Amino acid sequence: MTRMPVAGALAQVLQAPVHFRAYDGSTAGPADAPIRIDVRSSKALAHLVSAPGELGLARAYVSGELDVTGPDHYTLLRTFAKQKIGDLTWAQRVAVLRSIGPEVLQWVEPPPQEVGAKRYLSGLRAHTKGRDAMAISHHYDVSNRFYEWVLGPSMAYTCAVYPRDDATLEEAQYEKFDLVCRKLALKPGMRLLDVGCGWGGLAMHAATHYGVDVIAVTLSRQQAEWGQKAVAEAGLSDQVDIRYQDYRDVPETAFDAVSSIGLTEHIGIAQLSSYTFRLASKLAPHARLLNHCITRPNDHSSAISRRGFIGRYVFPDGELPGVGRIIREFQRAGLEVQHEENLRLHYAKTLHA
């Protein structure tokens, strides 16, 4: 068996419009290709051939053993998805092994940033209060400074609503907050419960512009601390109570409105029924509830794979229900669904911004 240069072997196996550079000094692929992959060590190859799906590519990238450059993130992601770069078939894995040699078979530990059995699962059943707290902390407690860089002054993490094509992200997030308040028909003196409140943007908007009193809860300690400080600085402490608390532990009832913005993704499909009944029990007679979340286009699949990049690095235990399932569960909880709206195209613009 003749050992091939690393870059040449990858180019031969992947057959993608990419320029490869490797730790053995080899290069392959079109020199003017818009995307370049730098394989910095044999550990990157070990990750690629040993992990399922795109997880190996993610591990190699996160650990710094592999780097990718291109004109923009959209071009990178489109190319990787179309060419299935990183999601190698078993035949491709064997081909890499045969072409490069036994160094591909070395054992490499997953990066410490990855949620794995030792660090996170700890034998706890999914969506217990303890495990939910761990999952939320993994995603949100990565420093408020980081989220300030990503989200901007609105500190809103969920889908914005663009009132016009050239609106800024801040204007679109203001419109989202206001749309929620309008749909809930908020009026001065009302009591609002905001579950999964994030950094408190909606709670402060509702208090400032609609004169309501708000109890807002989050399972992220850093979100709660940031929100409490922002509330105090805005002079809203008499109206807005931001708590580091599980929504299941809120003792108050008889709210005039309940909002849940971006929480359902963390609930789990099996817990949807108890979630909807619990929120319904918090409402006063004739009160309104608004549920805003990411959904799937069908009800046939739900869980984000724990073996994939998103499940290990982004949303541990995340599950996305379909719209039909959500509506059915709220109807079972005794609520009448009066309005449903799809904001998917707005989410694409939000993510771009």
Backbone hydrogen bonds, N-H to C=O, Kabsch-Sander energy under -0.5 kcal/mol:
donor,donor_aa,acceptor,acceptor_aa,energy
3,R,1,M,-0.5
4,M,99,S,-3.4
9,A,5,P,-2.4
10,L,6,V,-2.3
11,A,7,A,-2.4
12,Q,8,G,-2.2
13,V,9,A,-2.1
14,L,10,L,-2.9
15,Q,11,A,-1.9
18,V,16,A,-2.6
19,H,35,I,-2.5
20,F,18,V,-0.6
20,F,28,A,-3.2
21,R,37,I,-2.4
22,A,26,S,-2.2
23,Y,39,V,-1.1
25,G,22,A,-1.9
28,A,20,F,-1.9
33,A,30,P,-1.6
36,R,69,T,-2.4
37,I,19,H,-2.4
38,D,36,R,-0.5
38,D,67,D,-2.8
39,V,21,R,-3.2
39,V,37,I,-0.6
40,R,38,D,-0.8
40,R,65,E,-2.4
41,S,65,E,-0.8
44,A,41,S,-1.0
45,L,41,S,-0.7
46,A,42,S,-1.9
47,H,43,K,-2.4
48,L,44,A,-2.2
49,V,45,L,-2.3
50,S,46,A,-1.2
51,A,47,H,-1.8
55,L,52,P,-1.8
58,A,54,E,-2.1
59,R,55,L,-2.6
60,A,56,G,-2.4
61,Y,57,L,-2.2
62,V,58,A,-3.1
63,S,59,R,-2.2
64,G,61,Y,-1.2
65,E,60,A,-1.6
66,L,60,A,-1.4
67,D,38,D,-2.3
69,T,36,R,-2.4
76,L,72,D,-1.8
77,L,73,H,-2.8
78,R,74,Y,-2.6
79,T,75,T,-2.3
80,F,76,L,-2.7
81,A,77,L,-2.4
82,K,78,R,-2.5
83,Q,79,T,-2.7
84,K,80,F,-0.7
85,I,80,F,-1.4
87,D,84,K,-0.6
88,L,86,G,-1.3
93,R,89,T,-2.1
94,V,90,W,-2.3
95,A,91,A,-2.1
96,V,92,Q,-2.2
97,L,93,R,-2.2
98,R,94,V,-2.7
99,S,95,A,-2.0
100,I,96,V,-2.3
101,G,97,L,-2.0
104,V,101,G,-1.6
105,L,102,P,-2.2
106,Q,103,E,-1.1
114,E,111,P,-1.8
115,V,312,R,-2.7
116,G,114,E,-0.7
120,Y,116,G,-2.4
121,L,116,G,-1.2
122,S,117,A,-1.9
124,L,121,L,-2.8
128,T,125,R,-1.4
132,D,128,T,-2.7
133,A,129,K,-2.0
134,M,130,G,-1.7
135,A,131,R,-2.5
136,I,132,D,-2.7
137,S,133,A,-2.2
138,H,134,M,-2.3
139,H,135,A,-1.6
140,Y,136,I,-2.9
141,D,136,I,-0.5
141,D,137,S,-1.8
142,V,140,Y,-1.3
147,Y,143,S,-1.3
148,E,144,N,-2.3
149,W,145,R,-2.0
150,V,146,F,-1.8
151,L,147,Y,-3.2
152,G,148,E,-1.5
155,M,152,G,-1.5
157,Y,155,M,-0.5
161,V,172,A,-1.9
167,A,164,R,-1.6
172,A,168,T,-2.3
173,Q,169,L,-2.4
174,Y,170,E,-2.1
175,E,171,E,-2.1
176,K,172,A,-1.9
177,F,173,Q,-2.5
178,D,174,Y,-2.5
179,L,175,E,-2.7
180,V,176,K,-2.2
181,C,177,F,-2.0
182,R,178,D,-2.6
183,K,179,L,-2.6
184,L,180,V,-1.9
185,A,182,R,-1.1
186,L,181,C,-1.9
189,G,211,G,-2.5
190,M,187,K,-2.0
192,L,213,D,-3.0
193,L,257,A,-2.2
194,D,192,L,-0.5
194,D,215,I,-2.6
195,V,193,L,-0.6
195,V,259,S,-2.5
196,G,217,V,-1.2
197,C,217,V,-2.7
199,W,155,M,-0.6
200,G,197,C,-1.9
204,M,200,G,-2.4
205,H,201,G,-2.1
206,A,202,L,-2.9
207,A,203,A,-2.0
208,T,204,M,-2.6
209,H,205,H,-2.8
210,Y,206,A,-1.5
211,G,207,A,-0.8
212,V,206,A,-1.2
213,D,190,M,-2.8
214,V,239,Q,-3.2
215,I,192,L,-2.4
216,A,214,V,-0.5
216,A,241,D,-2.8
217,V,194,D,-2.3
218,T,243,R,-1.9
221,R,219,L,-0.7
224,A,220,S,-2.2
225,E,221,R,-2.3
226,W,222,Q,-2.2
227,G,223,Q,-2.9
228,Q,224,A,-2.7
229,K,225,E,-1.8
230,A,226,W,-2.3
231,V,227,G,-2.6
232,A,228,Q,-2.0
233,E,229,K,-2.5
234,A,230,A,-1.7
235,G,232,A,-1.3
236,L,231,V,-2.5
239,Q,236,L,-1.9
240,V,236,L,-2.7
241,D,214,V,-2.7
242,I,240,V,-0.6
243,R,216,A,-3.3
243,R,241,D,-0.5
245,Q,218,T,-1.4
245,Q,243,R,-1.2
249,D,246,D,-2.4
250,V,247,Y,-1.2
255,F,282,K,-3.1
256,D,191,R,-1.6
257,A,191,R,-1.3
258,V,288,R,-1.8
259,S,193,L,-2.7
260,S,290,L,-2.3
261,I,195,V,-0.8
262,G,260,S,-0.7
262,G,292,H,-3.4
266,H,263,L,-2.3
267,I,264,T,-1.3
268,G,264,T,-0.8
271,Q,268,G,-1.1
272,L,269,I,-1.5
275,Y,271,Q,-2.3
276,T,272,L,-2.7
277,F,273,S,-2.3
278,R,274,S,-2.2
279,L,275,Y,-2.3
280,A,276,T,-2.5
281,S,277,F,-1.8
282,K,278,R,-0.5
282,K,279,L,-1.3
283,L,280,A,-1.4
284,A,255,F,-2.9
287,A,284,A,-1.9
288,R,256,D,-1.4
290,L,258,V,-2.6
292,H,260,S,-3.1
292,H,290,L,-0.5
296,R,321,P,-1.6
304,I,318,G,-2.5
305,S,303,A,-0.6
308,G,305,S,-1.1
311,G,305,S,-0.7
312,R,308,G,-1.7
313,Y,309,F,-2.8
314,V,309,F,-0.6
314,V,310,I,-1.8
315,F,310,I,-2.5
318,G,315,F,-2.0
319,E,265,E,-2.4
320,L,302,S,-2.9
323,V,296,R,-0.7
326,I,322,G,-1.8
327,I,323,V,-2.6
328,R,324,G,-2.4
329,E,325,R,-2.1
330,F,326,I,-2.2
331,Q,327,I,-2.3
332,R,328,R,-2.2
333,A,329,E,-1.3
334,G,331,Q,-1.7
335,L,330,F,-2.2
337,V,335,L,-0.6
338,Q,336,E,-0.8
343,L,341,E,-0.6
346,H,343,L,-0.7
347,Y,343,L,-1.7
348,A,344,R,-1.7
349,K,345,L,-1.4
350,T,346,H,-2.3
351,L,347,Y,-2.8
352,H,348,A,-1.9
353,A,349,K,-2.2
